[in-house]
Amino acid sequence: MRITRFSLAISLALASHSVLADSTVYGTFNTALESVSATGASAGPASDVRQTQRVTSNTSKIGFKGHEDLGNGLKALWQVEQEVSIDDGGARKGAWAGRNSFVGLEGGFGKVLLGNHDSAYKMFGYLVPLEDGSADFTGKDGLINRVSRLKNSVQYRSPELAGWLLGASYAADEARTQTSNGQRSNGQVWSLAARYRQDALQTGVAFQRNGEQLSGSSLLANHQDFWKAMLRYTLGNTELGVGVEHERMDMASGRDQRQTAWTAAVTQRLGAWTLGLAYARLGSRQGADTATLKAADYQADQWALSAGYDLSKRTQLYGFYTRLNNRAAATRNFDSSAINGVAAGANPSAVGLGISHQF
């Protein structure tokens, strides 16, 4: 009996090791001590966010991923990723698998993934010297790359051929919310992207159509389109990046609305140091002007200056300063580390010191 139990224990241990051999635990813990404010609100000082200090978790995450070799060049893939709040215990990060999580197949045809994942549009990004924090100007509430992760989605990603990589995404609207006119809305999303990379050059274009947009239970827009293009070039220890994004909303009533954003950034490696400078600008919102507001009142821009020092390949100390300037009707914010209560016309700013560790 002892021999049988011992043999069973050894078999289970070997089986567990075989499973874990194709699985990986990974993540990033990124926390900063910041001093932030958002002053200059259009409604007056009473709507300002005065200088305050905070500790931010900056989209820290933990994930589990793996694969199974199915033979003949075919693999099954899976991943579960979750944002973690190491600053306050995680009360605000929502359900499990809230970040890129999927199951899929990979072969000579490329990859097919099903789950909750960044769209093909979002994945091909701009140069951001200090990502996933207050100095990051991208994201739905930021100035550029203003799209969200796609729930209930399927994504295709091609193999890289002669420097080209193609992607496509579709997300179903499972809720189909009933509108005030009694009809069911359809907020399905389509996304296409192409990226080319050769040596020091990387460039890409992408398109995304978000389906019907609601304001409460009323239909606001028939669809919302985004186009973008980006170019990145590495010259020795210097990387340069530029990009542009155009949004168009096909309004259910009234004039269509259009808005264009652009960005330019540079990073410079100096030994263990990485210095970064970035600027992004969101232009006038054509078609949104009223008797009291101009299209230019929706403009915003953001500067970010950063410096990082590598303690190792996986651990970095960093510091930054950033300021976001909103015109009278604009309410842009730091997407990854938003300041609570930013009113129209208020100008968020942040200065901070942090540490990031990847595993």
N, C-alpha and C positions, 0 to 999 in steps of 0.2 A: 504493500500500500504506500509506504514512504517513497519507494522508487517511482511508482506511478505518479504520485503528487509532484515529486521533484521533476520528472520528465515533463509533466504538464506545465509546470512553472517555467521551465526552460523554453518550451515551445511557445508559450504566450509571450515571453520576453523577446524571443527572436522575431515573432510575428510583429510585435510592437515596434521593434527596431527597424524592420523592413518597411513599415508604414512611415515612420518618422524620417527614414533616410530620404524620402521624396517630399518631405514637408519642411517648411521654413517659418520661423518666427522672426518678424522684422518690425521696425518702427522708428519713430522719431520723437524724442522728448525735447521740447523747445520752449523755454520759459524766459520771460524778460520782466524786469522791474522798470516801469514807465511812469513818466509824468505827462498827463494829457489834459487838453482843454478843447473847447469848441465855442469860440466867441465871435461876435459880430452878427448875430441872428437878425434877420429882417424885422422881426417883431419887437426887438429891443433887448436890453441887458437881462430882463427877467427870463428870457428863453435861452440864455447862454449856459453852457456847461463850464463852470469855473475850474481852475487848475486843481487837479486831483491826482493822487498816486494810485497805481494798481499793479498787480502781478498778473500777467497774461500767459495763457497756455499755447497760443499761437498755432492752432491746428495740430497739436501733438497727437500722435496716432500709434496704434498697435495693430498688427495684422498677422494673419496666418495664411500661407499659400502652399500649394503642392501640385503634383502631377502624377499621372499613372501612364506608363508606357503600354499602349494597346497593340503594338506591333505594326509592321509595315509603314513606319514613319508617322503613325498617328498617336497623339497623346490626349488624355483627358486632363483638363486644367480646372483648378478651383482657387478661390481666394475669398477671405472674409477680413474686412478692414473696418476699424472703428476709431473715431476720434475720442481722445481721453482728455479730461480736464485735470491735469496734475496741479493746477492752481487752486481749485475750489472743491474737488471731490467728484466732479462729473455730473452735477445735477442738471445741466442744461444741454447735454449732448445728444439726447434722444435715444431712439431704439438701437439695438445691436445691429451691426452691419450697416451703419449709416454712411460709410464711405464706400470706395470702390470694392464691390463684392459681387462675385459671379461664379458660374460654372460653365465650362465650354470645351471646345475641341481645337486642337492645333495639328496642322499637317502641311504638306506641300502647297496646299491652297491658301494657307494663312491661318488666321484665328477667327473663330466665331464664339462670342461670349454672350451669355444671357444673365441679366441681373440688374443691379443698381450701380451705374458706372458713368464716368465722365463721357460726354459725347465725343465723337470724332472731331468736332469743331473745337471743343475745349482742350483736347489733349495736345494739339499742336500750338504751343504757346509762345509768348513774347519773352524777351530777355528781361528778367526781374532780378536785380542784384541781391535782394534780401527777401526771399519768398515767405509766404504764410505768416505774415505779421502786419503790424501797423504800417510798415514801409512798403508793403505790397499794394500796388494800385490796381490790380486785376480783380475780377469777381463780379457777381451780380449787383452788389451795392457799390462797387468801385467805379473806375472810369473807363475801363476797356476790358475786353473778353467777358462781357456781361451776360453770361449764360450759367445755368445751374447743372448739377449732376442729374442724369436721367434715370428715374425709377422705371421699373417694368420695361426694360429696354433690351434690345438685341443689337450687337455690334459686330461688324466685320472689319478685320484689319489684314491687309495683304502682306505677303512676304516682301522684303525689300529687294527690288529689281533695278539694277543699274542706278542706284541712288534714290529711286522713287519708292515711297510708301503711301498707300491709299487707305482711306478709312470711310466707313459709312455706319450710321446709327439710326435706329428707329425706336421710339418710345410710345407705347400705347397709353391712352387716357382711360384708365379703368373706372374712374369716378363718374365721368360724363355728367357733370353737375347740371341740375335743372335750372334754367335761366328764368328771369321774370316774365318772359313771354310764353313760358310753358315748354319750350324746346330743350333738348339735351345738348350741352356744349361738347365740343370735341377739341381737346387741347393736345392732340398727338404732336410729336416732334420728329422731324427729319433732319439729318445732318450728314454732310459730305466734306471730306478734306483730302488734300494731297500735299505731301512734303517731299522736297528734294534735298539731298545732302551729298556733298562731295568735298573731301578734304576739309578745308577751313570754312566752307560755305554751307549755309543751311537756309532754305527758303520754303515758304508754304502758303497755300491759299485754302480757305474753307468757307462753307455756307451752312446756315442752319435756319430752318423754318419752324417756329413755335406756332402751334395751332391757335384756336380761338382764345382770346384773352378776356377775362372777366373783371369787372369792378363790382364787388359784392355778388349779387345774383344777376346783374345786368351785363349784356355783351358789350365790351369796350372796343375790341378790335377783332376783325376776321382772322388775321394772322399777324405775326411779327417776324420779320426777316433780319438776319445778321449776315454780313459778308466781312471777311478779314483777310489780310495779307501780312506776312512778316518776313524779315530778312535778318540773318545773324551771320557775323563773320569774325573769325578768330585770327589774330595776327600776333604770333608769339604768345606772350602772357596777357594780351589785351583782347577783350571780346566786345564787339559793337553790335547793337541791335536796334532796329527800327520796325515800326508796325503801324497799321491803320485798321480801323473797324468802322463799318457803316451799318446803321440800324434804320429800318423802315417799318412803320406800323400802318397797316391797312385798316383804318378806323371804321367802326360800324356806322358811325354818323359823323358828319363834319369832315374837315380836311385831314388827309393823311399826315403823319408826323415822321420826320426824318432827323437823324443826328449822327454826326461823324466824330470819331475820336482818333487820336494818334499818340504815339509814344516813341521816345528815343532813350537809350541807356548805354552805359559803358561800365565794364569791370576791368580792374587791373590787378594782376597778381604780382606781389613783391615778396618773394620768399614765402614765409608762413602767413603773410598778410594778403587779404583781398579787399580792395577799395571799390566802392560802387557809387555811381551817380545816375539818377533816373528822373525823367520828366514825362508826365502824361497830361493830355488836354482833351476835354470833352467839349465839343462845340455847341453852337446854338441849336435849339430844338425847333426846326422849321415846322410850322403848322400848329404849334402849341401856344402861340401868342394870342392874347386876349385884349380887351379894352384897358386892362390895368397891368398886364405883363407882356414883355417883349420876348421874342425867341431867344435873344442873347441872355436873358435872365436865368436860363437853364444851363449856362456854361459852368465849367469847373476845371481846375487844374491841380496837379500835385507834384511837389518836388520831394525827392528822397536822397539822402546822403548816408552812406553806411561804410563801416569798416569791420572786418572780421579777422580773427587770429586763430589759426589752426593749432590746437594743442596736440592733436593726432589726426589720423585720417577720418575719424568718426566724431570728434568732439571739437567744437568751435566756440570761442568767446566772441561777442560782437557788440557793437554800439551803433546807434543811428539817430538821425533827426529827420522828421518829415512834416510837411504842412500841406493841407488840402484846402484850396480856396473855392468856396461855393458862391456863385452869384445869387441874386435875390430870391429866386425860386428853386434853386438846386439844393438837394439834400444828400449829396454823395457822402460816403463814409468809408472807413477802413473796413473792407469786406471781411477779412480774416479775424480782425480784432476790433470790432465796431465799438465806438463810444456811444453809450446809451443816451438817448434824448437829444440827438443832433437835430436842430430845427432848421427850417429853410433859411439859407443865407449864412448860416454859422460855418466857421472855418476850423475843422479839426486839426490839431497838431499834436505831435508826440515826440518825446526824446527818451531813449531807453538804453539799458545795458542788459544783455542776456547771454544764455548758454544753450547750445544745441548739441544733442548727442544722438547719433544714428546707430542702429544695430540691426 
